Amino acid sequence: MPSAPLRIVHLNTNPHWGGGEKQILELIRGCESHGVVSTLVAHPDGALLERCGATSKCTRIGFHPRRSPRKIMQLCSILKRAQADVLHMHDGKSLAIGVPAATFTGKRGVVHRRISSPVRPNVVSRGLYRAGCIAAYIAVSKAARQSLLDLAIPRKQTIVIPSGVDVRQLSQPADRQRLRAQLGLGNGIWIGTVAALDRKKGVDTFLRAAAIMAAEHANWRYLVVGGGPEHAALRELAQKLGIAHQVKFTGFVGNACQYTSVLDAFAFASLREGSPGVVKEAMALRVPIVAAESPGTDEVITKATGVLIPPQNPGALANALCEVIASPRATSDMVERAHSHVEANYSMLRTVDATIATYEQIKQQSPSSYSTWPRASHNEGTH
């Protein structure tokens, strides 16, 4: 008899669209092609639920992520109806609901760690992350994994699965000038960044670097793609720096890759990342990259595939970008190496296959192979 298909419930509480949500959508779609039955439980007003409905056949359930006994019982009911083999918790906030529900229903959980910053050092957060119902922890980078090991989570339960990109769908436009015109961009040199506009992304560093470059290159233009809480403050900074007429802010867009594909250089000044998807997309699109050498980013880019500069250093960023623009032959070799690197190491197919293998391994475990909440060991994570 054929084996029963894997049944996965995905839980995500973030109402906004970002790199993590894009990864969840691509994971669900990739798993479907392997016969995995997926149920997405996500914020009812969030972009993920809407976009998943447009591109996936999975069951979608709108779910307000309030921490309450009623919500926990609702999730218990969802897990039972879905006959879930695994509850995949995709963000830190989902653990507050997912861990009790998985514990009460006897389901196995997977925690996905997409950021490298430390887990909040309070008793509740540490207890949730160390819950016995969690069978595996997926980290998108070594830096993200270290944030788990710092909680004394056993190393054998953690696995690094980098977030992937669909290299096959990413290619430079056949008519670059025409696409620029469609996007409201002119000719000439365009240097840009793609990021959520919050402080940790270092967009202010990019703008300060742009001001340095503008002093000698009055005809160069700068692109900031993304939205977020720092949008107004960053616009004001561009005004103060005297470069507002040279900077285009797009706000949030659903087609960020199109903007990346027409750039002459891509700048990434984020202070800390999990495993930055926008950088991998730029690599796949053969756009030269200058990036801050920060946790997470430094695992994706090497000196052979991009230019790494010290974090929060506008002068170094400006100098490196000018050098990239001025050295087309060396830059061409670098982007070809970057394309080959991302194709070999960060394809979405590899991400999906490794995640399914993790699900299969968990499904085959006996209930006695994982403990009830909380986990007892306090010293295995650093071994």
Disulfide bonds with the S-S distance in Angstrom:
none
